[in-house]
Amino acid sequence: MKKKLLSVVLAGAMIASLSACGGSGDSQSADTTAAPTAAESKAEESPAAGEAEKTETAGAELPSFEGQKLRVSTFSFNAELLQKNIYDPFMEATGCELIVEGGRNAERVTKIKETPENYDVVVIGDAFIADLIEEGLIDTVDSSKLTNLDGLYDKAKAPFGEDYGPAYGFNRLGIVYDKSTCPIEITSWADLWNPELEGSIAIPDITTTSGPLMYYSVAKMAGLTPGSDDDAIMAKFEELKPNIMKTYTSANDTITMLNQGEISVAVLLDYSYTAAQSASEDYVWVDPSEGVFSGFNAVNVIKGTQNKELAETFINFYISKEVQLAEALDGVDAPVRTDVELTPEQAANFTYGKEMIDGLQIPDWEVINANKADWTAKWNELFSVQ
């Protein structure tokens, strides 16, 4: 079957892959191909589902969607690898054309809210999916059509309920410290309150992707419940304030601070540690003893799409064993399938494997969305001098 041209639209220049996922923060980068011409973007009639020819790929037969276009909003980082592992094989197998738009998470959400009719599928992190669901912009998914769903860990199958799409990768929040400059060994969240760490820590701002994970981590450490004990949780952050050099919005900038010795400790997502580790062998990753909260990226259908069958086929392909393995081997995303096996070297720094994934703690995004305005106001009041 003839391979279709992948069209990629940029939302501006992005920083490298520290904020995906990923999880993720809001800064990404990508190499791109040309945007579609007006003629290429013209709508075409799709064949009837009953007449669909079958093509075998990724361990299953895919129906033909010759002439259809699927508009995908996604992260901009690792664009070449995504094209190699996902976009090109999917277009070749189905005959469809993917029109992929990358950009910062918050900007993408704003665009979807303003013009949902311009999108069919969104690939984005948990906080932003929760926001879009709350706005009524995420369509239901027929799980019976996701034949690859059974191969996922239970936590990945329906992170926002059975009506919505699956997670395709987890990331976890932990602590990174420079053992050459940090005065103590760190093993727990509680260690961050040690007076010896005065003025040496960077933590994520509450408005970032990892901010709510930090909030939940502190609450868990203190035996408190977000949404019920918020004043007490904020009091714990106030106690931590003397040790905080920076509340960051960019993991990239935070790693620069670590490299320059401005800080000795940073609270980061695991994929950011991978980037930081390349700068120094003295950087140590810590999964805190109180437990680890996790974020995830998922793929969902935009409500109102005229290409729902194609969108669900794309989601099913995204979570296939072949795609998950290829993405893992290229270091793009940690697999969430139970049948994808990696060597210790291949899995380094990934949120990977049954034991780790079973132990992940997922925050309640309904609680977060219901309280985020109040949390942000209190946070800004506490850290306004920074």
N, C-alpha and C positions, 0 to 999 in steps of 0.2 A: 504494500500500500504506500502511496506517495506521502512523504513526510511534509507536514505543513510548516509554514514559517511561524516562528514564535514572535509575537509582538510584545515588547516590554515598554511600559511608559514610566518614566521617572518622576518622582515628586521632588527632585532637587538632589544636590550632592549630599552623600551620607558618610558618616564615620564608619570604621571597620566593624567587624562582627561581634562587638562586645555586648550589644544590647538586643538580643533576639527576642528570643527565646527568648528567641528567644527571646524567652523569654522573656522578658524581657523588657529592657529599657527602650528608648526611642531612637537611638542612633544606629543607622545601618549604612552599608555601601554596596554598590553593585556595578558590574560592567553590563552594558545593555546592547541589544540589537536595535535596529531602526524601529521607530513607531510606525503603526499601520497608516497607509494612505487612506484617503476617503473611500476609494474604490474597494480597498481591502476590508474596510470597516462596515461596508454596506450589509445590511441584514439579508440573510439568505434563508429560504424555506428549508425546514429540516425534514428528513425522511420519516415515514411512519415507523413507530417502534416495531410493529409486527413484521416489517420488511427488512429489519436490520440484519446485515451480514455479520458473521462472527469472526473475530480475529483473536488469536491466542497470544497472550503476553502476561508477564508477571504471575505465571502459574494458573491463569484462568482465561476463559474466553471473554472478550469484551465486545459489546455490540458496536456496530458502525454508526458513527454520528457525522458522516461525510457532509460537509457544507455548514455544519453548526459552529457557532463561536461560543466560547465560555470565557467570561470576564472574571478574572481572579485578582483580588486585593491581597497582597502578601508582603512579607519582609523583603527588603532589598538586598540583604547580605547573602553571600554564597550563591549569587544568581547563576553563575556558570555551572556550578555543581547541581543546582536544582534543575537547570535546563537539561543537563546530561542524564541525571538519574530519574527525573519525573516528567518534565514537560515534553521533551522530544519523544521518549518512549510512548507516552500517553497519546500524543498527537499521531504518531505513526500507527499505533494500534487501532485508534478509533476514527481517524480521518478528520477529526475536528481541528479547529484553530483555537489556541489559547491566547487571550489578550491579557497580559499580566501587568499589573500596576503595583510598583513598590513605593514605599515611603515610610515616614515615621508613624508610629502606632497612633498617636493622638490625632495626627493630621488625617490618617486614613479613616479613623472613626468619624471624624467630622465630615469628610466627603461622603461616607456611606449614609450618614444621617441626612445630609443635604440632598443627595441624589441617589437613593438606593436602587433606582431603576438602571443605574450604570454598572451594577455589579451582580454577579451570580453566586460567587463563592468568596468567603473571607478566611484567610489563614492568619491567625493572630493569637496573642496571649490571653490568659484567663480573665484578667481584670477588664479587658476591653470587650471580650465576649459577653461578660456579665452586663456591661453597660449597654451593648447592642440588644441583648435579650430584654433588658428592662425597658428599652425603647420600642420593643415590638418589631425589631428589624431582622431577627433570625428565624428562619423557617424551620419547621419540623423535618426530621429525617426518618425515612422508612428503614428501620434497622434490618428488616428482612432482606433488603437489597444490598446490605453491607456484608457480603459473604466472608470478608476477612476479619470481621469484628470478633469472632470467637477466638482468634489467635492472640488477642490483646490481653494484657493484665487487666484485672477487674477495675482497677482505679482509672484506667484509660478508656474504658468502653463508653461511659456516659457521664463524664465529670459534671455536667450541668443538668443531668436527668435524661431519661431514656428518649425524650423527644428531640434531643440535640446531638450534634456531631461528636466524634471521638477525639481524644487527645492523641497526638502522634509523637510527642516528646515531653519528658519531664526535665525540670532543672531544680536544684535545691539551693537553699540559702545557707551559707556557712561563714566561717571566720578565716581570714587569711592574715598571718602575721610574719614579719621579718625576724627570724630567729637571731640575726646578727645585731639587731638594734632593740628588739623588744625585751624589756627587763624580766619578764616572767614567761613561763610556759603556759599556753592557753589550751584548755580542754573543754570549757563550758561557756555558756552565755554569761553566767554569773561572774566569770573572771574579768569581763569588761569593766566592771565596777571597781576593780582594784585601783587604789590611789596611785600606784606606781605607773599607771597608764595615763596620767594627767596630760591632756592636750595632745594625744597621739593617735586618736581613733577617728576613722571616717565611717559613717553609717548612711544608708540610703534615706533620702527625703521621703516623707510620707506619700508624696504625689507620684513617686516612681513605681514601676512594676514591682520591685522588691520591697518597697516601703511597707505595704500591708503584711508581708511575710515577716519583716522585722518586728512589727507591732504585735503580731500573734506570738512570735518567739519570746518576746519579753513578757507578754502576758502569761504564757505557759510556764516560763521560769519562775514567775512570781505567784503562780497558782491563781491567776485572775482570768476573767472571762470578757473578751471584747464585746462591746455592746451593752454590757451590764456594769463593768468595773472600770470604765474609761478614765475617770478622774484618778484612780489609783494607778492605772497603767501609765498615764502621763506623769504622775509623780515619780515613777521609776525612771522615766526618761530625764526628768529634772535632776534626779540624783546622779544620773550618768553624764549630765551636761559638762561638768568640769573636765572630763576625759575626752570629750568630743572636739576635734579640731575642725571637722567639716561634716555637714549634712549634704550629701552630694546628689546631683541629678544626672551625672555622667560617670559611668564606671570607667570610661577611658581616662578622664581627668584624674580620677581617684588612683588608678594604677600609676599614672605619672607622678602623683604625690608620693606614692609608696616608693617608686624608683628613685626619686630625688631625696628621700629621707625626711620628707615633711611630716609623714605619719609612719607608724610602725605596725598598725593594725587596721584592717578594713573588713567590713561586712559585705560580702559579694556573693553573687550567684556562681555556680560551679564553672560555667563556660568562661566567665571573666577570669577566674583563677588560671585557666589554661593559657590565656593570653599573658597574664602576669608572670606565670612561672617561667616563661621563655626569657624573661629579663634577669632572673636571679634564682639560683638553686637554694637560696636561703629562705625562700617563701614557703610557708607551711600551711596546708589546708587543714581545717578542723571541722569535723561534724560534731557539733556541741552535744555534750552528754545528756542534756535535757530533752533532746529530740530535734528533728529537722523538719522545717516546713518547706513545702514544695510548690513551685509554680508549674504551669504547663502551657504548651501551645496546642491549639486545636484547629480543626477545619470544619466550617459550617456553611450552610446554604443561606443566602440572603432572601428574605421574604419577598415574594412577588416575581421571582425569576421565571422566565418563560422556558428555561432549560433545566428543569429540576431533575429529570432522569439523567441527563449528562452530568449535572453537578454531583449527584449521588454516585455515579460511576467514577467520577474523579476522586471523591472522598475514599471510596473503596480501594481504588488503585493506590492512593497515598499511604494507606495502612497495610499494603501487601507485604509479604515477607521479602520479596526481591527489592522493593523500594526501601524498606526499612534497613535492610542489610547494606545496600549501596550507600545510603546516607550515613550510616554508622561508620563504615569503612573509610569514607571521605571526611569523617570528623565533623559532619554537619549537625546531626541530631542523635541523641541517645535513643536506641530502639525501645519500643513499648510492647513488642511482641515476645511471647514466651519462647518462641522457636528460633529466635535470632541469637546465636551464640557467638560471643567475642572472646578473644584471648585477653589476659590481664593488660597487655600493652595496648590493644585496641580499645579497651574499655576504660583506660586511664582517665580519670576526672569526670567520666560520664555518670549520670544517675541511671544506673544499669543493674539488672539482675533482680531476681525474686526477693531476696532478703532485703535489699535496699528499698525497692519499690513498695513492698508490703509495709515497711516501716515509715514511709513518708506520711507526713501530716498535711492535710489540705485545708486551708482556711475556708471559712464560710463566706462566700462572696456576696450572698444576700445581706449578711450582717455588714460587710464592708461597704456595699453600695448604700445601705440605709444610713450609715453613720459617717461616710467619708467627708462630707462637708463640715461636720462638727469636729472630726478628728483633725482635718486640715487647718481649721481656724485655731484650734488649741495648739497645734504643732507650730504654726507660724508665730503665734504669740510667744511660745517658749523659745523658739530659735530665731526670732526676728533680728537679733543683733549679728547673726552670721551672714 
